[in-house]
C-alpha cells in the first residue's frame, strides 16, 4: 500500500469514528432531556421484568403502575425536602 492509500484508509476510519461519537453525543443529549418521571417509568419497566416473580395477585400493568406512582411520590418528597433545607 502506498502512503496515499494508507492516508485514505485512515481518513475513512476517522470519519467512521467521528460519526459514531456524534451518535453517542446525540444519545446522551436525548437521555438528558428526559424528565425524571419518564426515567422512573423506563427503569420500573426494566427492573420489573428483571425481578418478576410468579406470585401474581394483581395484573402486571397494575402492579407496575403502583410501583411507578410510589417511586414518583417518594422522589417528589425528596426533591421538596431538598428545596426546604
N, C-alpha and C positions, 0 to 999 in steps of 0.2 A: 504494500500500500504506500502510496506517496503521501507526502505531507499534506497536500490538498485534500486527499481522501480522508486522512485522519482528522483534519480540521472540520470537514463537512460532517463526519460521523459524530465528533464531539459536539458540534453545534446542534445537531439534531437531538442528541441525548440531553443537552442542556435545555433545549426548548421543551422537551417532554417533562423534564423535572420542573421547569417553571410552570407549566400547565397544571401539573399535579399539586404544586404548592398553592397556586391560585385557587384550585378547587378546595383544598383543605382550609384556606382562609375563608372562602365563602361559606363552607360548612360551619366553621366556628362562629362567624358573624350571625348566621341564621340561628344557631344554638343560643347565642347571647341575646337574641331578640325575643326569645320565648318568655312568656310570663311564668311566674312561679307556679301558678295554677296548672298550666299546661305541662310543666315539667313534672309536677306531682302526679298528674293523670298518667303520663307516659311511664313513670317509674313504678307506679302501682300496678299497671298492666304487666310490666316485665316481671316484677317481683311476685305478683300473684301467680303467674304461670310457673315460675321457678319453684315456689314453695307450696303449691296447691296440694291439698290433702283430699282423701276420699270421703270424708265425713261431710256431706253437704246437707245443711239444714235450710239453706237459702239458695236461690239460683245464683250462679256466678256473677251475673251482672249486678244484682242487688248487693251482694257481698262486696264487690269492688267499689260500688257507689258509696257504701258505708265507710269503707277504708279511706277513700278519697276525701270524703266530707270531713271525717275525723282529723285527718292529717292537715287539711286546709284550715280547719278551726284552730288546731294547735299552732300551726305556723303563723296564723294571723295574730294569735295571742302573744306569741314570742316577739313578733315584729312590734306589736303595740307596747309590750313591756320594754323593749329596747329603746323605743322612742321616748318613753317616760323616764328613763334613767338619766 
